[in-house]
């Protein structure tokens, strides 16, 4: 007869979901736990010849952010496998990784977790280029960051910053409270990363033009909410594709030549105005959808409250006449 001694589960056959719930009660993961999970995952993928790098909160921390991340976000540069397949790669290679069904009963995916030596649970998110508008880039741009005995590959700083900006916008526009409140933390991360990015002299020319265009739109929206960040964003150049291709050919645009050509002088501002108007319209529609979602949610809450009140009022009450 097998016995279960305290925290040891080696000789006790327990369902994964029950073991997971018990492990979650052991407390939040430390930065060391986060790094252990990332290191073990990177080791598995690199042994297979697959490049992987940190993004999200872990990458921000390794770039100098103060906040300790809550989980591990890894970008796997594998576009041939599905997300569920790359999750299964970790589970098959290392028993510390395991899968738990998603909260949504209708979801077809599973959530990847990591079990530390002390039983602490660390959530691991595996991302791929093309998912959530994440662009592809050359693996040669990945840089390794050291922390004590850990050596973690990190995505290019410019991409880390702009993905954090994208997360800020998505969380801000979310109608779900648990996601919407995360945009405050995103903003704190961005404001701490901006001076570091300027000092590092980041460039974003390697990113696709459509991703840079969306980044410029998000920056304008971010500056409206955080005006003090404008001076930092102004120092981070996100050149348009035409300017990038001109510099790549070794040709420097001449202000004198542009001023002498009336066609160029009048056309350029017109394009800028059109792009600005389109971005303003897109921002306005996004805000309108957010307000509509919140109004529907409030109306649904009000309707439920009215029904519950009506049910309580209409419920039969049997009054008994006391006998004397």
BAKOL-237566 format. One line per 4 residues: number of its first residue (from 1); their letters; for each residue z, y, x of N, C-alpha, C. Coordinates in steps of 0.2 Angstrom, whole numbers, plus 2048, in hexadecimal, padded with zeros to 3 digits. Layout:
NUM> A> Z Y X Z Y X Z Y X | ... .
END
This chain:
1> XXXX> 800 7FA 804 800 800 800 800 806 804 | 7FB 80A 803 7FA 810 808 7FF 816 805 | 802 81A 80A 807 81F 808 803 826 80A | 806 82B 807 803 832 808 809 835 80B .
5> XXXX> 809 837 811 80E 83B 815 80C 842 815 | 810 846 811 80F 84D 812 808 850 811 | 806 853 817 7FF 856 817 7F9 851 819 | 7FB 84B 81A 7F6 846 81C 7F2 843 816 .
9> XXXX> 7EC 844 816 7E8 841 811 7E4 83B 814 | 7E5 839 81A 7E1 834 81D 7E1 82D 81A | 7E7 82B 817 7E8 825 814 7E9 825 80D | 7E7 82B 80A 7E8 82C 803 7E2 82E 800 .
13> XXXX> 7DF 829 7FB 7D9 82A 7F8 7D9 82F 7F2 | 7D7 836 7F3 7D8 83B 7EF 7D1 83E 7ED | 7CF 83F 7E7 7C9 842 7E5 7C8 849 7E9 | 7C2 84A 7EB 7C0 850 7EF 7C3 857 7EB .
17> XXXX> 7C2 857 7E5 7C3 85D 7E1 7CB 85E 7E1 | 7CF 859 7E0 7D6 859 7E0 7D9 85B 7E7 | 7D6 858 7ED 7D8 85A 7F3 7D6 861 7F5 | 7D0 863 7F2 7CE 86A 7F4 7D3 86F 7F1 .
21> XXXX> 7D5 86E 7EA 7DA 872 7E7 7E1 873 7EB | 7E3 86D 7ED 7E9 86D 7F1 7E8 871 7F8 | 7E2 870 7FB 7E1 873 801 7E1 87B 800 | 7DE 87D 7FA 7DE 884 7F9 7E5 888 7F8 .
25> XXXX> 7EA 884 7F7 7F0 886 7F6 7F4 887 7FD | 7F1 885 802 7F4 886 809 7F3 88D 80C | 7EF 891 808 7EF 898 80B 7E8 89A 80D | 7E7 8A0 80E 7E0 8A3 810 7DF 8A1 818 .
29> XXXX> 7D8 8A0 819 7D6 89E 820 7D7 8A4 825 | 7D9 8A3 82B 7DA 8A8 830 7D3 8A9 833 | 7D3 8AE 838 7CD 8AF 83B 7CB 8A9 840 | 7D0 8A6 842 7CF 8A0 846 7CC 89B 842 .
33> XXXX> 7CE 89A 83C 7CB 895 837 7C4 896 836 | 7C2 89D 835 7BC 89F 833 7B7 89D 839 | 7B9 89E 83F 7B6 89D 845 7B5 896 847 | 7BA 892 845 7B9 88A 846 7B4 888 841 .
37> XXXX> 7B4 88A 83B 7AF 887 836 7A8 889 839 | 7A7 890 83B 7A1 892 83D 79E 88E 843 | 7A3 88D 848 7A1 88A 84E 79F 882 84D | 7A2 87F 848 7A0 878 847 79A 878 843 .
41> XXXX> 798 87D 83F 792 87D 83C 78C 87E 840 | 78D 883 845 788 885 84A 787 87F 84E | 78C 87C 850 78B 876 855 787 871 852 | 787 86F 84B 783 86A 848 77C 86C 847 .
45> XXXX> 77B 873 845 774 875 845 770 875 84B | 774 878 850 771 879 857 76F 872 85A | 773 86D 859 772 866 85B 76C 863 858 | 76A 866 852 763 864 84F 75E 868 851 .
49> XXXX> 75F 86D 855 759 872 857 758 877 852 | 75D 878 84D 75C 87D 848 760 884 84A | 75D 889 84A 760 890 84C 764 892 846 | 76A 895 847 76E 897 842 772 89D 845 .
53> XXXX> 774 8A2 840 778 8A8 843 77C 8AA 83D | 781 8AE 83F 786 8B0 83A 784 8B7 837 | 785 8B8 831 784 8BE 82D 78A 8BF 829 | 78A 8C4 825 78F 8C6 820 795 8C8 824 .
57> XXXX> 79B 8C7 821 7A2 8C9 824 7A3 8C7 82B | 7A1 8C0 82C 7A2 8BE 833 79E 8C1 838 | 798 8C3 837 794 8C7 83C 797 8CE 83C | 799 8D1 837 79C 8D7 837 7A2 8D7 83C .
61> XXXX> 7A6 8D2 83B 7AC 8D2 83F 7AA 8D1 847 | 7A6 8CD 848 7A4 8CC 84F 7A0 8D2 852 | 79E 8D6 84E 79B 8DC 850 7A0 8E2 851 | 7A6 8E1 84F 7AB 8E6 850 7AF 8E8 84A .
65> XXXX> 7AD 8E5 844 7B1 8E7 83E 7B8 8E5 83E | 7BC 8E9 83B 7C3 8E7 83B 7C5 8E2 836 | 7C2 8E1 830 7C4 8DD 82B 7C2 8D6 82D | 7C7 8D1 82B 7C6 8CA 82D 7C2 8C7 827 .
69> XXXX> 7BD 8C3 828 7B9 8C1 822 7BD 8BB 81E | 7BB 8BA 818 7BE 8B5 814 7BA 8AE 815 | 7B4 8AE 817 7B0 8A8 817 7AB 8A9 81D | 7A7 8A4 81D 7A1 8A3 822 79B 8A4 81F .
73> XXXX> 797 8A9 821 790 8AA 81F 78B 8A8 825 | 787 8A3 824 783 8A1 829 77C 8A1 827 | 777 8A4 82B 770 8A4 829 76D 89F 82D | 76A 89A 82A 767 894 82D 75F 896 82D .
77> XXXX> 75C 896 833 755 897 834 751 891 833 | 752 88E 82D 74E 888 82B 74B 88A 824 | 744 88A 824 741 88C 81D 73E 886 81A | 73F 880 81D 73C 87A 81B 741 876 816 .
81> XXXX> 747 876 817 74C 873 814 74F 877 80E | 752 874 809 755 878 804 75C 879 806 | 75F 87E 802 766 87F 804 76B 879 803 | 76A 875 7FE 76E 86F 7FD 76D 86A 802 .
85> XXXX> 767 86A 805 765 865 80B 769 867 811 | 769 86E 812 76C 870 818 774 870 818 | 777 870 812 77E 86F 810 77F 868 812 | 77B 863 810 77C 85C 811 77C 85A 818 .
89> XXXX> 778 85E 81C 778 85D 823 77F 85E 826 | 782 863 824 789 864 827 78E 85F 825 | 78D 85D 81E 792 858 81C 791 851 81F | 78B 84F 820 789 849 824 78B 849 82B .
93> XXXX> 78B 84F 82E 78C 84F 835 794 850 837 | 798 853 833 79F 855 834 7A3 854 82E | 7A8 850 82E 7AC 84E 828 7B0 854 826 | 7B1 859 82A 7B5 85F 828 7B1 863 823 .
97> XXXX> 7AA 862 822 7A7 866 81D 7A6 861 817 | 7A7 864 811 7A6 860 80B 7A4 865 805 | 7A1 862 800 79E 865 7FA 7A3 865 7F4 | 7A3 86A 7F0 7A7 86B 7EA 7A2 86D 7E5 .
101> XXXX> 7A2 86B 7DF 79E 86D 7D9 79F 875 7D8 | 79A 878 7D6 79B 880 7D5 79F 881 7CE | 7A2 887 7CE 7A6 888 7C8 7A2 888 7C1 | 79C 88A 7C2 797 88A 7BC 795 882 7BB .
105> XXXX> 797 87F 7B5 795 878 7B4 78E 877 7B3 | 78A 87C 7B2 783 87B 7B1 77F 87C 7B8 | 783 87E 7BD 780 87F 7C4 77E 879 7C7 | 778 879 7CA 776 873 7CE 778 872 7D5 .
109> XXXX> 77B 878 7D8 77C 878 7DF 784 876 7E0 | 786 875 7E6 78D 874 7E7 78F 879 7ED | 795 87A 7ED 798 87F 7F2 79B 87B 7F8 | 799 87E 7FE 79B 87B 804 7A1 87D 807 .
113> XXXX> 7A6 879 809 7AC 87B 80B 7AE 877 812 | 7B2 87A 816 7B4 877 81C 7BC 876 81C | 7BE 871 81F 7C5 86F 81F 7C8 86F 826 | 7CC 874 827 7CF 875 82E 7D4 86F 830 .
117> XXXX> 7D6 86F 836 7DB 869 838 7E1 86A 834 | 7E4 870 832 7EA 871 82F 7E9 870 827 | 7E3 86F 825 7E1 86E 81E 7DF 875 81A | 7DE 87A 81E 7DC 881 81B 7D5 880 819 .
121> XXXX> 7D3 883 813 7CC 883 811 7C8 889 813 | 7C2 888 815 7BE 88E 817 7B7 88D 813 | 7B5 892 80F 7AF 892 80C 7A9 893 810 | 7A4 88F 810 79E 890 815 798 891 810 .
125> XXXX> 794 897 811 78E 899 80E 788 898 813 | 783 894 811 77D 893 815 778 897 812 | 775 89B 815 76F 89F 813 769 89E 817 | 763 89F 814 75D 89E 817 758 8A4 816 .
129> XXXX> 754 8A5 81B 74F 8AB 81A 74B 8AA 813 | 74A 8AF 810 746 8AF 809 74B 8AE 803 | 751 8AD 804 756 8AC 7FF 75A 8B3 7FF | 75B 8B6 7F9 75F 8BC 7F8 75B 8C2 7FC .
133> XXXX> 754 8C1 7FD 750 8C6 800 752 8C7 808 | 755 8C2 80B 756 8C2 812 750 8C0 816 | 74E 8C5 81A 747 8C4 81E 748 8BF 824 | 742 8BD 826 742 8B9 82B 741 8BD 832 .
137> XXXX> 743 8BA 837 743 8BE 83E 743 8B9 843 | 741 8BB 849 741 8B7 84F 747 8B4 851 | 748 8AE 853 74F 8AB 855 751 8AF 85C | 74C 8B1 85F 74E 8B5 866 752 8BB 865 .
141> XXXX> 752 8BD 85F 757 8C3 85E 75E 8C1 85C | 75F 8BB 85C 766 8B9 85B 76A 8BA 861 | 770 8BD 860 775 8BE 866 77B 8BA 865 | 77E 8B8 86A 784 8B4 86A 78A 8B9 86C .
145> XXXX> 78F 8B8 867 796 8BC 868 79B 8B7 86A | 79F 8B9 86E 7A5 8B5 870 7AC 8B8 86D | 7B0 8B4 86B 7B7 8B5 869 7BB 8AF 86C | 7BF 8B1 871 7C3 8AC 874 7BF 8A6 876 .
149> XXXX> 7C0 8A0 873 7BC 89A 875 7B6 899 871 | 7B5 89D 86C 7AF 89D 868 7A9 8A1 86A | 7A3 89E 869 79D 8A1 86A 798 8A0 864 | 798 8A6 861 794 8A6 85A 78E 8A9 85A .
153> XXXX> 788 8A6 858 782 8AA 858 782 8AF 852 | 780 8B5 853 780 8BA 84E 779 8BD 84D | 777 8BE 847 771 8C1 845 770 8C8 848 | 76A 8CB 849 76A 8D2 84C 76E 8D7 848 .
157> XXXX> 771 8DC 84B 776 8E0 848 773 8E4 843 | 76C 8E6 844 769 8EA 83E 768 8E6 838 | 767 8E0 838 766 8DC 832 76D 8DB 82F | 772 8DA 833 779 8D9 831 77B 8DF 82D .
161> XXXX> 77A 8E5 82F 77C 8EB 82C 778 8EC 825 | 771 8EA 825 76D 8EC 81F 76E 8E6 81A | 770 8E0 81C 772 8DB 817 779 8DD 814 | 77D 8E0 818 784 8E2 815 782 8E8 810 .
165> XXXX> 77E 8EC 812 77C 8F1 80D 779 8EE 807 | 775 8E9 807 772 8E6 802 777 8E3 7FD | 77C 8E0 800 782 8DD 7FD 786 8E2 7F9 | 787 8E8 7FC 78A 8ED 7F9 786 8EF 7F2 .
169> XXXX> 780 8F0 7F3 77C 8F2 7ED 77C 8EC 7E7 | 77C 8E6 7E9 77C 8E1 7E4 783 8E0 7E1 | 788 8E1 7E5 78F 8E1 7E2 790 8E7 7DE | 78E 8ED 7E0 78F 8F3 7DC 78B 8F2 7D5 .
173> XXXX> 786 8EF 7D5 782 8EE 7CF 784 8E8 7CA | 788 8E4 7CD 78A 8DE 7C9 78F 8E0 7C3 | 78E 8DD 7BE 792 8DE 7B8 798 8DA 7B7 | 798 8D5 7BC 79E 8D1 7BC 7A4 8D4 7C1 .
177> XXXX> 7AA 8D5 7BE 7AF 8D9 7C2 7B0 8D6 7C9 | 7B1 8CF 7C9 7B2 8CC 7D0 7AD 8CE 7D5 | 7A7 8CF 7D3 7A2 8D0 7D8 7A1 8D8 7D9 | 7A2 8DC 7D3 7A2 8E3 7D4 7A7 8E6 7D8 .
181> XXXX> 7AD 8E3 7D9 7B2 8E6 7DD 7B1 8E5 7E4 | 7AC 8E1 7E6 7AB 8DF 7ED 7A7 8E5 7F0 | 7A4 8E9 7EC 7A0 8EE 7F0 7A5 8F4 7F3 | 7AB 8F4 7F1 7B0 8F8 7F5 7B1 8F6 7FC .
185> XXXX> 7B2 8EF 7FD 7B3 8EC 803 7AC 8ED 807 | 7A6 8EC 804 7A0 8EC 807 79F 8F3 80A | 7A1 8F8 807 7A1 8FF 809 7A5 901 80F | 7AB 8FE 80F 7B0 8FE 815 7AD 8FB 81B .
189> XXXX> 7AA 8F5 81A 7A6 8F2 820 7A1 8F6 822 | 79D 8F9 81E 797 8FD 820 799 903 824 | 79E 907 821 7A0 90D 824 7A3 90B 82B | 7A6 906 82C 7A9 904 833 7A3 902 838 .
193> XXXX> 79E 8FE 835 798 8FC 839 794 901 83B | 793 907 837 78E 90C 839 78F 90F 840 | 795 911 841 795 914 848 794 90F 84E | 796 909 84C 795 903 851 78E 902 852 .
197> XXXX> 78A 902 84D 783 901 84D 77F 906 851 | 781 90D 850 77E 912 853 780 912 85B | 786 910 85C 787 90F 864 783 909 867 | 782 904 863 77E 8FF 866 777 900 866 .
201> XXXX> 775 905 863 76E 907 863 769 902 85F | 76B 900 859 768 8FB 856 761 8FD 854 | 75C 8F9 853 755 8FA 851 754 8F5 84B | 74F 8F7 847 74D 8F2 841 746 8F1 841 .
205> XXXX> 742 8F3 846 73B 8F2 846 739 8EB 845 | 73D 8E6 846 73B 8DF 846 73C 8DD 83E | 73E 8E1 83A 73F 8DF 833 739 8E0 82F | 737 8DD 82A 731 8DE 826 731 8E5 823 .
209> XXXX> 72B 8E8 822 72B 8EF 81F 72E 8EF 818 | 72D 8EA 814 730 8EA 80D 737 8EA 80D | 73A 8E6 812 742 8E6 813 744 8ED 815 | 741 8F0 81A 743 8F7 81C 742 8FC 817 .
213> XXXX> 73D 8FB 812 73C 900 80D 742 900 808 | 744 8F9 806 749 8F8 802 750 8FB 805 | 750 8FA 80C 756 8FD 80F 757 904 80F | 751 908 80F 751 90F 80F 753 911 808 .
217> XXXX> 751 90E 803 753 90F 7FC 75B 90E 7FB | 75D 909 7FE 764 907 7FD 769 90C 801 | 766 90F 807 76A 914 80B 76A 91A 806 | 765 91C 803 766 922 7FF 76B 921 7FA .
221> XXXX> 76B 91B 7F6 770 91A 7F1 777 91A 7F4 | 778 917 7FA 77E 917 7FD 781 91E 7FF | 77C 922 802 77E 929 804 781 92D 7FE | 77E 92B 7F8 780 92F 7F2 787 92D 7F0 .
225> XXXX> 789 927 7F2 790 925 7F0 795 926 7F6 | 792 927 7FC 796 928 802 792 92D 807 | 793 933 805 78F 939 808 791 939 810 | 797 938 812 798 938 819 795 934 81D .
229> XXXX> 792 92E 81A 78E 92A 81E 787 92C 820 | 785 931 81D 77E 934 81E 77C 935 825 | 781 938 829 77F 93A 830 77E 934 834 | 782 92E 832 781 928 836 77A 924 834 .
233> XXXX> 779 924 82E 772 921 82C 76C 925 82E | 76D 92B 82F 767 92F 832 766 92D 839 | 76A 92B 83C 769 929 843 766 922 844 | 766 91E 83E 763 917 83E 75C 918 83C .
237> XXXX> 757 917 840 751 918 83E 74E 912 83B | 74B 913 835 748 90D 831 741 90F 830 | 73D 90F 835 736 912 835 732 90E 830 | 72D 912 82D 728 90E 829 723 90A 82D .
241> XXXX> 71F 906 829 71B 901 82D 715 905 831 | 713 90A 82E 70D 90E 831 710 911 838 | 716 914 838 719 917 83E 71A 911 843 | 71D 90B 840 71E 906 845 718 903 848 .
245> XXXX> 713 903 845 70C 900 848 709 905 84C | 70A 90C 84B 708 911 850 70B 910 856 | 712 910 856 716 90F 85C 715 909 860 | 713 903 85C 712 8FD 85F 70B 8FD 864 .
249> XXXX> 707 902 861 700 903 865 701 908 86B | 707 90A 86C 708 90F 871 706 916 870 | 705 918 869 702 91F 867 708 922 864 | 70A 928 867 70F 92C 864 70C 931 85F .
253> XXXX> 70F 931 859 70C 936 854 70D 93D 857 | 708 941 856 708 948 858 709 94D 852 | 70F 951 853 710 956 84E 70A 95B 84D | 708 95D 853 703 962 853 6FC 960 850 .
257> XXXX> 6FA 95A 851 6F4 957 84E 6F5 957 847 | 6FB 954 844 6FC 954 83D 6FC 95B 83A | 6FF 960 83D 6FF 966 83A 6F8 969 839 | 6F3 967 83E 6EC 96A 83D 6E8 966 838 .
261> XXXX> 6EA 961 836 6E6 95D 831 6E9 95E 82A | 6E5 962 826 6E8 963 820 6E9 95D 81B | 6E4 958 81C 6E5 952 818 6EB 94E 81A | 6ED 94E 820 6F3 94A 822 6F9 94E 820 .
265> XXXX> 6F9 955 820 6FE 959 81F 700 959 817 | 6FB 958 813 6FD 958 80C 6FE 951 809 | 6FB 94C 80C 6FC 945 80A 703 942 80B | 706 943 811 70C 940 813 712 942 80E .
269> XXXX> 713 949 80D 718 94A 808 717 947 801 | 711 947 7FF 70F 944 7F9 712 93C 7F8 | 710 939 7FE 713 932 7FE 71A 931 7FE | 71E 936 802 725 936 802 728 938 7FB .
273> XXXX> 725 93D 7F7 727 93E 7F1 726 939 7EC | 721 935 7EC 71F 92F 7E8 724 92A 7E9 | 726 928 7EF 72B 923 7F1 732 925 7EF | 733 92C 7F0 73A 92E 7EE 73B 92E 7E6 .
277> XXXX> 735 92F 7E2 736 92F 7DB 736 928 7D8 | 733 924 7DC 733 91D 7DA 73A 91A 7DB | 73D 91B 7E1 743 919 7E2 749 91C 7DE | 748 922 7DC 74D 925 7D7 74C 922 7D0 .
281> XXXX> 746 920 7CE 745 91D 7C8 748 916 7C8 | 747 912 7CE 74A 90B 7CE 752 90C 7CE | 755 911 7D2 75C 911 7D2 75E 913 7CB | 75B 917 7C7 75D 919 7C0 75D 913 7BC .
285> XXXX> 758 90F 7BC 757 909 7B8 75D 904 7BA | 75E 903 7C0 763 8FF 7C2 76A 901 7BF | 76C 907 7C0 772 90A 7BD 772 909 7B5 | 76C 90A 7B2 76C 909 7AB 76D 902 7A9 .
289> XXXX> 76B 8FD 7AD 76C 8F6 7AB 773 8F4 7AC | 776 8F7 7B1 77E 8F6 7B2 782 8F8 7AC | 780 8FF 7AA 784 901 7A4 783 8FD 79E | 77C 8FB 79D 77B 8F7 797 77F 8F0 797 .
293> XXXX> 77F 8ED 79D 783 8E7 79E 78A 8E8 79C | 78D 8EE 79F 794 8EF 79E 796 8F1 796 | 791 8F4 793 792 8F6 78C 792 8EF 788 | 78D 8EB 78A 78D 8E4 786 793 8E0 787 .
297> XXXX> 796 8E0 78D 79C 8DD 78F 7A2 8E0 78B | 7A2 8E6 78A 7A7 8EA 786 7A7 8E8 77F | 7A0 8E8 77C 79F 8E7 775 7A1 8E0 774 | 7A0 8DB 778 7A2 8D4 777 7A9 8D3 777 .
301> XXXX> 7AD 8D7 77C 7B4 8D7 77C 7B7 8D9 775 | 7B4 8DF 773 7B7 8E2 76D 7B5 8DD 767 | 7B0 8DA 767 7AE 8D6 761 7B3 8D0 761 | 7B4 8CD 767 7B9 8C7 767 7C0 8CA 765 .
305> XXXX> 7C2 8D0 767 7C9 8D2 765 7C9 8D3 75D | 7C4 8D6 75A 7C4 8D7 753 7C4 8D0 74F | 7C0 8CB 752 7C1 8C4 74F 7C7 8C1 74F | 7CB 8C2 755 7D1 8BF 756 7D6 8C2 751 .
309> XXXX> 7D6 8C9 751 7DA 8CC 74C 7D9 8CA 745 | 7D3 8C9 743 7D1 8C7 73C 7D4 8C0 73B | 7D3 8BC 740 7D6 8B5 73F 7DD 8B5 73E | 7E1 8B9 742 7E8 8B9 741 7EA 8BC 73A .
313> XXXX> 7E6 8C1 738 7E8 8C4 731 7E7 8BF 72C | 7E1 8BB 72C 7DF 8B7 727 7E2 8B0 727 | 7E6 8AF 72C 7E9 8A8 72C 7EF 8A8 727 | 7EF 8A2 723 7F4 8A1 71E 7FB 8A1 720 .
317> XXXX> 7FF 8A4 71D 806 8A4 71E 80A 8A1 718 | 80D 89C 718 811 899 713 818 89C 712 | 819 89F 70D 820 8A2 70C 824 89E 708 | 82A 89C 70A 82E 897 706 834 89B 703 .
321> XXXX> 835 89A 6FD 83A 89E 6F9 841 89A 6FA | 845 89E 6FD 84C 89A 6FF 84F 898 6F8 | 852 892 6F9 856 890 6F3 85D 891 6F3 | 860 893 6EE 867 895 6EE 86B 890 6EA .
END
